[in-house]
Amino acid sequence: MLIGLEGLKKIFADASECGIARTRHNCIDCGFPVEVEVHKTLGGYGLLGGVLYEIGDCLYAKCADCYESDPNLNSNFDSLKKVFL
């Protein structure tokens, strides 16, 4: 499932720059490094560079190119490196 509001709040709480939080992961599809920026907006949060998925306490990233090709979470995500919130 795409990351929810509570997960975004956790990421943003550790932001060092005013208005921007960055997370670095490997894409769950292609394996390349991806940096996702989380921006605080008037309506909530916006993401640039990719998308974030939250499964339980684990966070997964997908680069923008892979997300455009297939927005669904790959069924093999359990075997991938996990990042805990």
Secondary structure, DSSP 8 states (H G I E B T S, - for coil): -B--HHHHHHHHHT-SBTTEEEEEEEBTTT--EEEEEEEEETTEEEEESEEEEEETTEEEEEEHHHHHH--S--TTGGGS--EE-
